[in-house]
Amino acid sequence: MPIVVDVDVMLARRKMSVGTLAERVGITPANLAVLKNGRAKAVRFTTLAALCEVLECQPGDLLRWEPDGDDGAADVTP
């Protein structure tokens, strides 16, 4: 998937555990693991906002786009 979730990077920078983050955000550790491991199909803006508030970061610190090269769309030049 071309969207990469960097929650683990921010957790390391903040020296915070997954359990602590899940508790402060108000989601289960299992759901946070799904997001953290890139298996989530979607994330609610309220959850993203809560993650940003707790981790004191911007959405772009948690999510980034990387082309996967499967469809060739990233190879198109204007």
All heavy atoms as TSV, in Angstrom:
chain	resi	resn	atom	element	x	y	z
A	1	MET	N	N	0.852	-1.182	0.000
A	1	MET	CA	C	0.000	0.000	0.000
A	1	MET	C	C	0.894	1.240	0.000
A	1	MET	O	O	1.869	1.293	0.733
A	1	MET	CB	C	-0.903	-0.022	1.239
A	1	MET	CG	C	-1.680	1.256	1.413
A	1	MET	SD	S	-2.772	1.238	2.828
A	1	MET	CE	C	-4.224	0.647	2.037
A	2	PRO	N	N	0.553	2.216	-0.791
A	2	PRO	CA	C	1.420	3.390	-0.901
A	2	PRO	C	C	1.374	4.353	0.285
A	2	PRO	O	O	2.209	5.228	0.397
A	2	PRO	CB	C	0.942	4.087	-2.171
A	2	PRO	CG	C	-0.433	3.597	-2.402
A	2	PRO	CD	C	-0.507	2.234	-1.783
A	3	ILE	N	N	0.422	4.196	1.204
A	3	ILE	CA	C	0.388	5.037	2.400
A	3	ILE	C	C	1.131	4.302	3.515
A	3	ILE	O	O	0.776	3.183	3.879
A	3	ILE	CB	C	-1.049	5.360	2.861
A	3	ILE	CG1	C	-1.811	6.095	1.759
A	3	ILE	CG2	C	-1.031	6.162	4.162
A	3	ILE	CD1	C	-1.243	7.457	1.403
A	4	VAL	N	N	2.165	4.943	4.041
A	4	VAL	CA	C	2.984	4.350	5.096
A	4	VAL	C	C	2.652	5.053	6.413
A	4	VAL	O	O	2.567	6.283	6.457
A	4	VAL	CB	C	4.482	4.511	4.777
A	4	VAL	CG1	C	5.337	3.940	5.894
A	4	VAL	CG2	C	4.812	3.844	3.443
A	5	VAL	N	N	2.429	4.274	7.444
A	5	VAL	CA	C	2.098	4.807	8.762
A	5	VAL	C	C	3.347	4.769	9.637
A	5	VAL	O	O	3.938	3.706	9.831
A	5	VAL	CB	C	0.948	3.997	9.414
A	5	VAL	CG1	C	0.586	4.584	10.768
A	5	VAL	CG2	C	-0.265	3.961	8.491
A	6	ASP	N	N	3.741	5.936	10.135
A	6	ASP	CA	C	4.957	6.051	10.936
A	6	ASP	C	C	4.671	6.280	12.420
A	6	ASP	O	O	5.407	6.987	13.100
A	6	ASP	CB	C	5.819	7.198	10.407
A	6	ASP	CG	C	6.500	6.857	9.093
A	6	ASP	OD1	O	6.820	5.677	8.889
A	6	ASP	OD2	O	6.716	7.771	8.281
A	7	VAL	N	N	3.622	5.653	12.934
A	7	VAL	CA	C	3.299	5.792	14.352
A	7	VAL	C	C	4.448	5.266	15.205
A	7	VAL	O	O	4.800	5.875	16.220
A	7	VAL	CB	C	1.977	5.075	14.705
A	7	VAL	CG1	C	1.762	5.022	16.208
A	7	VAL	CG2	C	0.802	5.772	14.039
A	8	ASP	N	N	5.055	4.170	14.779
A	8	ASP	CA	C	6.155	3.600	15.559
A	8	ASP	C	C	7.344	4.555	15.658
A	8	ASP	O	O	8.015	4.617	16.693
A	8	ASP	CB	C	6.584	2.246	15.001
A	8	ASP	CG	C	6.918	2.273	13.521
A	8	ASP	OD1	O	6.571	3.250	12.833
A	8	ASP	OD2	O	7.513	1.290	13.041
A	9	VAL	N	N	7.582	5.341	14.605
A	9	VAL	CA	C	8.664	6.321	14.634
A	9	VAL	C	C	8.379	7.389	15.691
A	9	VAL	O	O	9.245	7.741	16.497
A	9	VAL	CB	C	8.848	6.980	13.244
A	9	VAL	CG1	C	9.842	8.123	13.302
A	9	VAL	CG2	C	9.274	5.938	12.219
A	10	MET	N	N	7.138	7.885	15.704
A	10	MET	CA	C	6.776	8.910	16.684
A	10	MET	C	C	6.766	8.349	18.098
A	10	MET	O	O	7.135	9.046	19.044
A	10	MET	CB	C	5.421	9.537	16.344
A	10	MET	CG	C	5.438	10.389	15.082
A	10	MET	SD	S	6.713	11.675	15.070
A	10	MET	CE	C	6.213	12.668	16.442
A	11	LEU	N	N	6.351	7.094	18.251
A	11	LEU	CA	C	6.394	6.461	19.573
A	11	LEU	C	C	7.833	6.404	20.091
A	11	LEU	O	O	8.081	6.707	21.260
A	11	LEU	CB	C	5.821	5.042	19.509
A	11	LEU	CG	C	4.306	4.921	19.516
A	11	LEU	CD1	C	3.895	3.492	19.197
A	11	LEU	CD2	C	3.730	5.356	20.841
A	12	ALA	N	N	8.750	6.049	19.231
A	12	ALA	CA	C	10.155	5.979	19.634
A	12	ALA	C	C	10.682	7.369	19.989
A	12	ALA	O	O	11.385	7.533	20.994
A	12	ALA	CB	C	10.989	5.359	18.521
A	13	ARG	N	N	10.325	8.362	19.179
A	13	ARG	CA	C	10.784	9.727	19.462
A	13	ARG	C	C	10.250	10.252	20.788
A	13	ARG	O	O	10.917	11.018	21.481
A	13	ARG	CB	C	10.363	10.675	18.336
A	13	ARG	CG	C	11.133	10.489	17.065
A	13	ARG	CD	C	10.707	11.490	16.032
A	13	ARG	NE	N	11.418	11.259	14.784
A	13	ARG	CZ	C	11.094	11.789	13.630
A	13	ARG	NH1	N	10.058	12.612	13.544
A	13	ARG	NH2	N	11.787	11.531	12.554
A	14	ARG	N	N	9.031	9.860	21.120
A	14	ARG	CA	C	8.401	10.325	22.360
A	14	ARG	C	C	8.662	9.390	23.534
A	14	ARG	O	O	8.195	9.629	24.639
A	14	ARG	CB	C	6.883	10.470	22.161
A	14	ARG	CG	C	6.468	11.409	21.049
A	14	ARG	CD	C	6.892	12.840	21.335
A	14	ARG	NE	N	6.386	13.746	20.328
A	14	ARG	CZ	C	7.137	14.393	19.430
A	14	ARG	NH1	N	8.437	14.206	19.413
A	14	ARG	NH2	N	6.604	15.208	18.557
A	15	LYS	N	N	9.365	8.284	23.251
A	15	LYS	CA	C	9.651	7.274	24.278
A	15	LYS	C	C	8.364	6.827	24.989
A	15	LYS	O	O	8.262	6.822	26.214
A	15	LYS	CB	C	10.670	7.793	25.285
A	15	LYS	CG	C	12.037	8.064	24.683
A	15	LYS	CD	C	12.992	8.587	25.706
A	15	LYS	CE	C	14.403	8.790	25.240
A	15	LYS	NZ	N	14.683	9.235	23.933
A	16	MET	N	N	7.380	6.467	24.168
A	16	MET	CA	C	6.060	6.091	24.664
A	16	MET	C	C	5.727	4.675	24.196
A	16	MET	O	O	6.093	4.288	23.089
A	16	MET	CB	C	5.017	7.081	24.121
A	16	MET	CG	C	3.627	6.916	24.692
A	16	MET	SD	S	2.436	8.101	23.986
A	16	MET	CE	C	3.104	9.653	24.526
A	17	SER	N	N	5.038	3.922	25.024
A	17	SER	CA	C	4.639	2.566	24.650
A	17	SER	C	C	3.327	2.592	23.875
A	17	SER	O	O	2.552	3.556	23.946
A	17	SER	CB	C	4.464	1.699	25.897
A	17	SER	OG	O	3.311	2.093	26.613
A	18	VAL	N	N	3.084	1.517	23.143
A	18	VAL	CA	C	1.835	1.374	22.394
A	18	VAL	C	C	0.645	1.413	23.350
A	18	VAL	O	O	-0.370	2.052	23.074
A	18	VAL	CB	C	1.839	0.061	21.572
A	18	VAL	CG1	C	0.477	-0.207	20.955
A	18	VAL	CG2	C	2.898	0.117	20.496
A	19	GLY	N	N	0.773	0.732	24.478
A	19	GLY	CA	C	-0.324	0.700	25.458
A	19	GLY	C	C	-0.657	2.076	26.004
A	19	GLY	O	O	-1.828	2.425	26.146
A	20	THR	N	N	0.373	2.857	26.302
A	20	THR	CA	C	0.154	4.209	26.816
A	20	THR	C	C	-0.519	5.074	25.767
A	20	THR	O	O	-1.472	5.805	26.058
A	20	THR	CB	C	1.491	4.843	27.243
A	20	THR	OG1	O	2.052	4.048	28.280
A	20	THR	CG2	C	1.304	6.271	27.729
A	21	LEU	N	N	-0.034	4.994	24.521
A	21	LEU	CA	C	-0.639	5.788	23.443
A	21	LEU	C	C	-2.094	5.391	23.236
A	21	LEU	O	O	-2.967	6.252	23.141
A	21	LEU	CB	C	0.145	5.614	22.142
A	21	LEU	CG	C	-0.407	6.377	20.932
A	21	LEU	CD1	C	-0.437	7.880	21.191
A	21	LEU	CD2	C	0.406	6.055	19.685
A	22	ALA	N	N	-2.366	4.100	23.190
A	22	ALA	CA	C	-3.737	3.622	22.992
A	22	ALA	C	C	-4.655	4.142	24.096
A	22	ALA	O	O	-5.764	4.614	23.820
A	22	ALA	CB	C	-3.766	2.096	22.943
A	23	GLU	N	N	-4.184	4.081	25.322
A	23	GLU	CA	C	-4.989	4.548	26.456
A	23	GLU	C	C	-5.276	6.048	26.348
A	23	GLU	O	O	-6.400	6.485	26.539
A	23	GLU	CB	C	-4.262	4.244	27.763
A	23	GLU	CG	C	-5.043	4.628	28.999
A	23	GLU	CD	C	-4.285	4.276	30.274
A	23	GLU	OE1	O	-3.649	3.208	30.311
A	23	GLU	OE2	O	-4.345	5.076	31.223
A	24	ARG	N	N	-4.246	6.822	26.039
A	24	ARG	CA	C	-4.418	8.274	25.955
A	24	ARG	C	C	-5.283	8.694	24.776
A	24	ARG	O	O	-5.996	9.706	24.845
A	24	ARG	CB	C	-3.061	8.962	25.872
A	24	ARG	CG	C	-2.279	8.871	27.163
A	24	ARG	CD	C	-0.995	9.642	27.074
A	24	ARG	NE	N	-0.206	9.474	28.288
A	24	ARG	CZ	C	1.021	9.947	28.432
A	24	ARG	NH1	N	1.609	10.613	27.446
A	24	ARG	NH2	N	1.670	9.751	29.550
A	25	VAL	N	N	-5.226	7.939	23.674
A	25	VAL	CA	C	-6.018	8.256	22.482
A	25	VAL	C	C	-7.450	7.753	22.645
A	25	VAL	O	O	-8.382	8.329	22.100
A	25	VAL	CB	C	-5.351	7.667	21.220
A	25	VAL	CG1	C	-6.258	7.744	20.013
A	25	VAL	CG2	C	-4.044	8.390	20.941
A	26	GLY	N	N	-7.616	6.673	23.400
A	26	GLY	CA	C	-8.953	6.112	23.599
A	26	GLY	C	C	-9.309	5.033	22.604
A	26	GLY	O	O	-10.474	4.860	22.248
A	27	ILE	N	N	-8.300	4.287	22.132
A	27	ILE	CA	C	-8.540	3.147	21.259
A	27	ILE	C	C	-7.859	1.927	21.880
A	27	ILE	O	O	-7.028	2.060	22.775
A	27	ILE	CB	C	-8.020	3.375	19.819
A	27	ILE	CG1	C	-6.508	3.627	19.797
A	27	ILE	CG2	C	-8.766	4.521	19.158
A	27	ILE	CD1	C	-5.927	3.775	18.398
A	28	THR	N	N	-8.221	0.756	21.387
A	28	THR	CA	C	-7.625	-0.457	21.939
A	28	THR	C	C	-6.203	-0.627	21.404
A	28	THR	O	O	-5.898	-0.187	20.286
A	28	THR	CB	C	-8.446	-1.706	21.562
A	28	THR	OG1	O	-8.371	-1.890	20.139
A	28	THR	CG2	C	-9.898	-1.578	22.003
A	29	PRO	N	N	-5.346	-1.272	22.183
A	29	PRO	CA	C	-4.008	-1.562	21.664
A	29	PRO	C	C	-4.049	-2.388	20.378
A	29	PRO	O	O	-3.210	-2.208	19.495
A	29	PRO	CB	C	-3.347	-2.345	22.796
A	29	PRO	CG	C	-4.055	-1.888	24.032
A	29	PRO	CD	C	-5.483	-1.651	23.588
A	30	ALA	N	N	-5.034	-3.268	20.248
A	30	ALA	CA	C	-5.160	-4.076	19.028
A	30	ALA	C	C	-5.452	-3.193	17.817
A	30	ALA	O	O	-4.866	-3.377	16.741
A	30	ALA	CB	C	-6.256	-5.122	19.195
A	31	ASN	N	N	-6.355	-2.221	17.971
A	31	ASN	CA	C	-6.662	-1.321	16.855
A	31	ASN	C	C	-5.474	-0.428	16.527
A	31	ASN	O	O	-5.229	-0.123	15.357
A	31	ASN	CB	C	-7.901	-0.479	17.155
A	31	ASN	CG	C	-9.176	-1.259	16.962
A	31	ASN	OD1	O	-9.192	-2.280	16.297
A	31	ASN	ND2	N	-10.250	-0.783	17.563
A	32	LEU	N	N	-4.737	-0.007	17.536
A	32	LEU	CA	C	-3.548	0.793	17.284
A	32	LEU	C	C	-2.505	-0.045	16.548
A	32	LEU	O	O	-1.833	0.447	15.642
A	32	LEU	CB	C	-2.977	1.336	18.598
A	32	LEU	CG	C	-1.757	2.243	18.463
A	32	LEU	CD1	C	-2.018	3.421	17.538
A	32	LEU	CD2	C	-1.322	2.733	19.836
A	33	ALA	N	N	-2.379	-1.310	16.898
A	33	ALA	CA	C	-1.435	-2.201	16.210
A	33	ALA	C	C	-1.812	-2.367	14.740
A	33	ALA	O	O	-0.929	-2.392	13.875
A	33	ALA	CB	C	-1.384	-3.557	16.906
A	34	VAL	N	N	-3.103	-2.468	14.448
A	34	VAL	CA	C	-3.563	-2.574	13.059
A	34	VAL	C	C	-3.126	-1.334	12.275
A	34	VAL	O	O	-2.619	-1.439	11.154
A	34	VAL	CB	C	-5.095	-2.758	12.996
A	34	VAL	CG1	C	-5.629	-2.557	11.589
A	34	VAL	CG2	C	-5.477	-4.139	13.503
A	35	LEU	N	N	-3.308	-0.169	12.858
A	35	LEU	CA	C	-2.894	1.072	12.212
A	35	LEU	C	C	-1.373	1.131	12.085
A	35	LEU	O	O	-0.832	1.405	11.010
A	35	LEU	CB	C	-3.410	2.270	13.012
A	35	LEU	CG	C	-3.011	3.644	12.491
A	35	LEU	CD1	C	-3.590	3.887	11.101
A	35	LEU	CD2	C	-3.460	4.720	13.461
A	36	LYS	N	N	-0.688	0.848	13.169
A	36	LYS	CA	C	0.771	0.942	13.223
A	36	LYS	C	C	1.442	0.007	12.220
A	36	LYS	O	O	2.461	0.346	11.631
A	36	LYS	CB	C	1.236	0.617	14.646
A	36	LYS	CG	C	2.688	0.858	14.920
A	36	LYS	CD	C	3.000	0.696	16.383
A	36	LYS	CE	C	3.257	-0.711	16.795
A	36	LYS	NZ	N	4.530	-1.258	16.393
A	37	ASN	N	N	0.864	-1.163	12.012
A	37	ASN	CA	C	1.451	-2.154	11.113
A	37	ASN	C	C	0.997	-2.014	9.666
A	37	ASN	O	O	1.304	-2.865	8.837
A	37	ASN	CB	C	1.155	-3.564	11.629
A	37	ASN	CG	C	1.821	-3.811	12.962
A	37	ASN	OD1	O	2.921	-3.342	13.208
A	37	ASN	ND2	N	1.147	-4.533	13.841
A	38	GLY	N	N	0.247	-0.945	9.367
A	38	GLY	CA	C	-0.154	-0.682	7.991
A	38	GLY	C	C	-1.265	-1.562	7.465
A	38	GLY	O	O	-1.452	-1.674	6.258
A	39	ARG	N	N	-2.027	-2.191	8.353
A	39	ARG	CA	C	-3.112	-3.067	7.921
A	39	ARG	C	C	-4.466	-2.365	7.921
A	39	ARG	O	O	-5.458	-2.943	7.492
A	39	ARG	CB	C	-3.169	-4.308	8.812
A	39	ARG	CG	C	-1.941	-5.201	8.672
A	39	ARG	CD	C	-2.093	-6.521	9.405
A	39	ARG	NE	N	-2.699	-6.398	10.717
A	39	ARG	CZ	C	-2.042	-6.411	11.870
A	39	ARG	NH1	N	-0.732	-6.542	11.867
A	39	ARG	NH2	N	-2.665	-6.305	13.009
A	40	ALA	N	N	-4.521	-1.124	8.392
A	40	ALA	CA	C	-5.791	-0.385	8.436
A	40	ALA	C	C	-6.186	0.051	7.034
A	40	ALA	O	O	-5.341	0.438	6.225
A	40	ALA	CB	C	-5.663	0.833	9.344
A	41	LYS	N	N	-7.464	-0.016	6.740
A	41	LYS	CA	C	-7.991	0.450	5.459
A	41	LYS	C	C	-8.388	1.912	5.523
A	41	LYS	O	O	-8.526	2.567	4.497
A	41	LYS	CB	C	-9.206	-0.387	5.040
A	41	LYS	CG	C	-8.903	-1.854	4.857
A	41	LYS	CD	C	-8.003	-2.075	3.670
A	41	LYS	CE	C	-7.762	-3.567	3.472
A	41	LYS	NZ	N	-6.692	-3.829	2.556
A	42	ALA	N	N	-8.590	2.426	6.734
A	42	ALA	CA	C	-9.010	3.820	6.919
A	42	ALA	C	C	-8.670	4.241	8.342
A	42	ALA	O	O	-8.435	3.402	9.207
A	42	ALA	CB	C	-10.516	3.953	6.687
A	43	VAL	N	N	-8.649	5.548	8.542
A	43	VAL	CA	C	-8.482	6.095	9.888
A	43	VAL	C	C	-9.395	7.308	10.000
A	43	VAL	O	O	-9.474	8.120	9.088
A	43	VAL	CB	C	-7.006	6.462	10.183
A	43	VAL	CG1	C	-6.474	7.509	9.235
A	43	VAL	CG2	C	-6.833	6.899	11.607
A	44	ARG	N	N	-10.140	7.375	11.078
A	44	ARG	CA	C	-11.034	8.516	11.304
A	44	ARG	C	C	-10.208	9.752	11.613
A	44	ARG	O	O	-9.168	9.678	12.278
A	44	ARG	CB	C	-11.967	8.231	12.481
A	44	ARG	CG	C	-13.002	7.195	12.173
A	44	ARG	CD	C	-13.994	7.102	13.324
A	44	ARG	NE	N	-15.060	6.198	12.949
A	44	ARG	CZ	C	-15.481	5.201	13.687
A	44	ARG	NH1	N	-14.952	4.976	14.862
A	44	ARG	NH2	N	-16.454	4.430	13.260
A	45	PHE	N	N	-10.686	10.894	11.143
A	45	PHE	CA	C	-9.996	12.146	11.425
A	45	PHE	C	C	-9.946	12.409	12.926
A	45	PHE	O	O	-8.968	12.971	13.420
A	45	PHE	CB	C	-10.658	13.315	10.711
A	45	PHE	CG	C	-10.291	13.415	9.248
A	45	PHE	CD1	C	-10.908	14.347	8.456
A	45	PHE	CD2	C	-9.330	12.608	8.679
A	45	PHE	CE1	C	-10.570	14.474	7.125
A	45	PHE	CE2	C	-8.986	12.720	7.341
A	45	PHE	CZ	C	-9.616	13.661	6.561
A	46	THR	N	N	-10.966	11.993	13.665
A	46	THR	CA	C	-10.949	12.200	15.107
A	46	THR	C	C	-9.827	11.385	15.759
A	46	THR	O	O	-9.174	11.856	16.681
A	46	THR	CB	C	-12.302	11.827	15.755
A	46	THR	OG1	O	-12.657	10.492	15.365
A	46	THR	CG2	C	-13.402	12.780	15.339
A	47	THR	N	N	-9.602	10.167	15.252
A	47	THR	CA	C	-8.511	9.342	15.764
A	47	THR	C	C	-7.166	9.942	15.378
A	47	THR	O	O	-6.254	10.019	16.206
A	47	THR	CB	C	-8.622	7.900	15.227
A	47	THR	OG1	O	-9.887	7.361	15.603
A	47	THR	CG2	C	-7.505	7.015	15.758
A	48	LEU	N	N	-7.050	10.396	14.136
A	48	LEU	CA	C	-5.811	11.022	13.686
A	48	LEU	C	C	-5.519	12.282	14.498
A	48	LEU	O	O	-4.383	12.505	14.931
A	48	LEU	CB	C	-5.905	11.353	12.194
A	48	LEU	CG	C	-4.670	11.955	11.534
A	48	LEU	CD1	C	-3.460	11.038	11.689
A	48	LEU	CD2	C	-4.960	12.240	10.075
A	49	ALA	N	N	-6.544	13.071	14.759
A	49	ALA	CA	C	-6.373	14.281	15.566
A	49	ALA	C	C	-5.934	13.934	16.982
A	49	ALA	O	O	-5.061	14.598	17.554
A	49	ALA	CB	C	-7.665	15.096	15.587
A	50	ALA	N	N	-6.525	12.900	17.559
A	50	ALA	CA	C	-6.151	12.483	18.916
A	50	ALA	C	C	-4.713	11.982	18.950
A	50	ALA	O	O	-3.966	12.282	19.885
A	50	ALA	CB	C	-7.112	11.408	19.421
A	51	LEU	N	N	-4.306	11.222	17.939
A	51	LEU	CA	C	-2.920	10.760	17.858
A	51	LEU	C	C	-1.963	11.949	17.792
A	51	LEU	O	O	-0.951	11.982	18.489
A	51	LEU	CB	C	-2.725	9.873	16.627
A	51	LEU	CG	C	-3.313	8.472	16.698
A	51	LEU	CD1	C	-3.359	7.838	15.317
A	51	LEU	CD2	C	-2.510	7.602	17.651
A	52	CYS	N	N	-2.318	12.932	16.961
A	52	CYS	CA	C	-1.471	14.120	16.829
A	52	CYS	C	C	-1.401	14.909	18.133
A	52	CYS	O	O	-0.333	15.407	18.505
A	52	CYS	CB	C	-1.980	15.011	15.698
A	52	CYS	SG	S	-1.709	14.301	14.058
A	53	GLU	N	N	-2.519	15.004	18.822
A	53	GLU	CA	C	-2.539	15.738	20.092
A	53	GLU	C	C	-1.651	15.060	21.126
A	53	GLU	O	O	-0.821	15.704	21.771
A	53	GLU	CB	C	-3.969	15.854	20.609
A	53	GLU	CG	C	-4.069	16.643	21.897
A	53	GLU	CD	C	-5.497	16.805	22.387
A	53	GLU	OE1	O	-6.446	16.496	21.635
A	53	GLU	OE2	O	-5.659	17.228	23.534
A	54	VAL	N	N	-1.813	13.749	21.275
A	54	VAL	CA	C	-1.049	13.010	22.283
A	54	VAL	C	C	0.440	12.984	21.930
A	54	VAL	O	O	1.293	13.152	22.800
A	54	VAL	CB	C	-1.598	11.574	22.439
A	54	VAL	CG1	C	-0.690	10.733	23.314
A	54	VAL	CG2	C	-3.014	11.608	23.023
A	55	LEU	N	N	0.752	12.796	20.649
A	55	LEU	CA	C	2.149	12.696	20.225
A	55	LEU	C	C	2.770	14.064	19.917
A	55	LEU	O	O	3.955	14.134	19.599
A	55	LEU	CB	C	2.258	11.786	18.990
A	55	LEU	CG	C	1.947	10.312	19.235
A	55	LEU	CD1	C	1.841	9.564	17.917
A	55	LEU	CD2	C	2.998	9.686	20.138
A	56	GLU	N	N	1.947	15.113	20.007
A	56	GLU	CA	C	2.404	16.477	19.724
A	56	GLU	C	C	3.103	16.543	18.368
A	56	GLU	O	O	4.285	16.890	18.252
A	56	GLU	CB	C	3.317	16.978	20.836
A	56	GLU	CG	C	2.616	17.061	22.179
A	56	GLU	CD	C	3.535	17.497	23.307
A	56	GLU	OE1	O	4.764	17.582	23.113
A	56	GLU	OE2	O	3.009	17.758	24.402
A	57	CYS	N	N	2.344	16.172	17.332
A	57	CYS	CA	C	2.902	16.150	15.987
A	57	CYS	C	C	1.826	16.544	14.974
A	57	CYS	O	O	0.685	16.802	15.348
A	57	CYS	CB	C	3.457	14.765	15.660
A	57	CYS	SG	S	2.206	13.457	15.556
A	58	GLN	N	N	2.196	16.574	13.730
A	58	GLN	CA	C	1.293	16.868	12.632
A	58	GLN	C	C	0.913	15.565	11.926
A	58	GLN	O	O	1.660	14.576	12.000
A	58	GLN	CB	C	1.975	17.810	11.631
A	58	GLN	CG	C	2.275	19.186	12.183
A	58	GLN	CD	C	1.002	19.944	12.503
A	58	GLN	OE1	O	0.071	20.002	11.697
A	58	GLN	NE2	N	0.949	20.520	13.693
A	59	PRO	N	N	-0.238	15.547	11.214
A	59	PRO	CA	C	-0.626	14.327	10.487
A	59	PRO	C	C	0.473	13.824	9.548
A	59	PRO	O	O	0.672	12.621	9.408
A	59	PRO	CB	C	-1.876	14.749	9.716
A	59	PRO	CG	C	-2.467	15.839	10.541
A	59	PRO	CD	C	-1.288	16.583	11.118
A	60	GLY	N	N	1.201	14.739	8.932
A	60	GLY	CA	C	2.281	14.346	8.034
A	60	GLY	C	C	3.445	13.659	8.723
A	60	GLY	O	O	4.265	13.014	8.076
A	61	ASP	N	N	3.514	13.788	10.046
A	61	ASP	CA	C	4.531	13.068	10.804
A	61	ASP	C	C	4.148	11.602	10.980
A	61	ASP	O	O	5.006	10.755	11.249
A	61	ASP	CB	C	4.732	13.686	12.187
A	61	ASP	CG	C	5.272	15.103	12.118
A	61	ASP	OD1	O	6.075	15.401	11.214
A	61	ASP	OD2	O	4.877	15.917	12.977
A	62	LEU	N	N	2.862	11.308	10.835
A	62	LEU	CA	C	2.353	9.954	11.040
A	62	LEU	C	C	2.062	9.215	9.739
A	62	LEU	O	O	2.122	7.989	9.700
A	62	LEU	CB	C	1.066	9.991	11.874
A	62	LEU	CG	C	1.187	10.610	13.263
A	62	LEU	CD1	C	-0.181	10.683	13.922
A	62	LEU	CD2	C	2.163	9.823	14.116
A	63	LEU	N	N	1.722	9.955	8.686
A	63	LEU	CA	C	1.330	9.347	7.410
A	63	LEU	C	C	2.172	9.924	6.283
A	63	LEU	O	O	2.396	11.132	6.232
A	63	LEU	CB	C	-0.142	9.625	7.110
A	63	LEU	CG	C	-1.162	9.178	8.151
A	63	LEU	CD1	C	-2.533	9.707	7.786
A	63	LEU	CD2	C	-1.179	7.668	8.275
A	64	ARG	N	N	2.617	9.057	5.384
A	64	ARG	CA	C	3.320	9.531	4.196
A	64	ARG	C	C	2.985	8.621	3.028
A	64	ARG	O	O	2.626	7.456	3.207
A	64	ARG	CB	C	4.814	9.624	4.431
A	64	ARG	CG	C	5.500	8.336	4.733
A	64	ARG	CD	C	6.972	8.562	5.109
A	64	ARG	NE	N	7.470	7.439	5.844
A	64	ARG	CZ	C	8.027	6.358	5.272
A	64	ARG	NH1	N	8.163	6.297	3.973
A	64	ARG	NH2	N	8.444	5.359	6.020
A	65	TRP	N	N	3.112	9.167	1.848
A	65	TRP	CA	C	2.817	8.425	0.626
A	65	TRP	C	C	4.106	7.970	-0.028
A	65	TRP	O	O	5.062	8.745	-0.151
A	65	TRP	CB	C	2.031	9.308	-0.332
A	65	TRP	CG	C	1.731	8.649	-1.636
A	65	TRP	CD1	C	0.733	7.751	-1.889
A	65	TRP	CD2	C	2.434	8.806	-2.867
A	65	TRP	NE1	N	0.771	7.354	-3.204
A	65	TRP	CE2	C	1.825	7.997	-3.833
A	65	TRP	CE3	C	3.535	9.560	-3.246
A	65	TRP	CZ2	C	2.243	7.918	-5.139
A	65	TRP	CZ3	C	3.967	9.478	-4.564
A	65	TRP	CH2	C	3.327	8.664	-5.484
A	66	GLU	N	N	4.150	6.696	-0.413
A	66	GLU	CA	C	5.260	6.142	-1.177
A	66	GLU	C	C	4.675	5.394	-2.358
A	66	GLU	O	O	3.807	4.541	-2.172
A	66	GLU	CB	C	6.080	5.163	-0.333
A	66	GLU	CG	C	7.018	5.801	0.633
A	66	GLU	CD	C	7.948	4.780	1.290
A	66	GLU	OE1	O	7.860	3.574	0.983
A	66	GLU	OE2	O	8.752	5.208	2.117
A	67	PRO	N	N	5.138	5.703	-3.555
A	67	PRO	CA	C	4.615	4.963	-4.713
A	67	PRO	C	C	4.981	3.488	-4.611
A	67	PRO	O	O	6.078	3.139	-4.178
A	67	PRO	CB	C	5.308	5.628	-5.906
A	67	PRO	CG	C	6.499	6.311	-5.344
A	67	PRO	CD	C	6.173	6.652	-3.918
A	68	ASP	N	N	4.038	2.637	-4.993
A	68	ASP	CA	C	4.323	1.203	-4.931
A	68	ASP	C	C	4.751	0.648	-6.280
A	68	ASP	O	O	5.214	-0.473	-6.363
A	68	ASP	CB	C	3.137	0.419	-4.363
A	68	ASP	CG	C	1.865	0.595	-5.163
A	68	ASP	OD1	O	1.897	1.211	-6.240
A	68	ASP	OD2	O	0.829	0.096	-4.705
A	69	GLY	N	N	4.568	1.423	-7.353
A	69	GLY	CA	C	5.026	1.015	-8.663
A	69	GLY	C	C	4.172	-0.016	-9.360
A	69	GLY	O	O	4.469	-0.424	-10.473
A	70	ASP	N	N	3.063	-0.463	-8.748
A	70	ASP	CA	C	2.231	-1.494	-9.361
A	70	ASP	C	C	1.423	-1.003	-10.550
A	70	ASP	O	O	1.269	-1.700	-11.539
A	70	ASP	CB	C	1.269	-2.100	-8.335
A	70	ASP	CG	C	1.989	-2.945	-7.299
A	70	ASP	OD1	O	3.152	-3.302	-7.539
A	70	ASP	OD2	O	1.396	-3.201	-6.243
A	71	ASP	N	N	0.900	0.234	-10.456
A	71	ASP	CA	C	0.014	0.693	-11.517
A	71	ASP	C	C	0.707	1.622	-12.516
A	71	ASP	O	O	0.122	2.015	-13.508
A	71	ASP	CB	C	-1.217	1.382	-10.936
A	71	ASP	CG	C	-0.851	2.608	-10.103
A	71	ASP	OD1	O	0.341	2.961	-10.021
A	71	ASP	OD2	O	-1.766	3.199	-9.537
A	72	GLY	N	N	1.943	1.985	-12.242
A	72	GLY	CA	C	2.688	2.838	-13.157
A	72	GLY	C	C	2.313	4.295	-13.096
A	72	GLY	O	O	2.888	5.107	-13.782
A	73	ALA	N	N	1.336	4.664	-12.277
A	73	ALA	CA	C	0.883	6.044	-12.199
A	73	ALA	C	C	1.998	6.969	-11.740
A	73	ALA	O	O	2.084	8.113	-12.184
A	73	ALA	CB	C	-0.315	6.156	-11.264
A	74	ALA	N	N	2.868	6.500	-10.884
A	74	ALA	CA	C	3.952	7.342	-10.391
A	74	ALA	C	C	5.023	7.569	-11.447
A	74	ALA	O	O	5.831	8.456	-11.341
A	74	ALA	CB	C	4.571	6.712	-9.148
A	75	ASP	N	N	5.003	6.759	-12.523
A	75	ASP	CA	C	6.006	6.878	-13.564
A	75	ASP	C	C	5.608	7.847	-14.679
A	75	ASP	O	O	6.385	8.084	-15.586
A	75	ASP	CB	C	6.276	5.500	-14.194
A	75	ASP	CG	C	6.826	4.513	-13.163
A	75	ASP	OD1	O	7.503	4.972	-12.239
A	75	ASP	OD2	O	6.566	3.316	-13.306
A	76	VAL	N	N	4.404	8.377	-14.607
A	76	VAL	CA	C	3.913	9.284	-15.648
A	76	VAL	C	C	4.589	10.644	-15.487
A	76	VAL	O	O	4.612	11.216	-14.415
A	76	VAL	CB	C	2.374	9.444	-15.561
A	76	VAL	CG1	C	1.889	10.439	-16.579
A	76	VAL	CG2	C	1.716	8.099	-15.744
A	77	THR	N	N	5.130	11.161	-16.581
A	77	THR	CA	C	5.738	12.483	-16.549
A	77	THR	C	C	4.882	13.429	-17.368
A	77	THR	O	O	4.312	13.044	-18.395
A	77	THR	CB	C	7.172	12.443	-17.123
A	77	THR	OG1	O	7.139	11.890	-18.434
A	77	THR	CG2	C	8.096	11.658	-16.248
A	78	PRO	N	N	4.786	14.690	-16.931
A	78	PRO	CA	C	3.946	15.653	-17.670
A	78	PRO	C	C	4.524	16.029	-18.999
A	78	PRO	O	O	5.652	15.915	-19.296
A	78	PRO	CB	C	3.904	16.863	-16.739
A	78	PRO	CG	C	4.881	16.624	-15.644
A	78	PRO	CD	C	5.341	15.213	-15.742
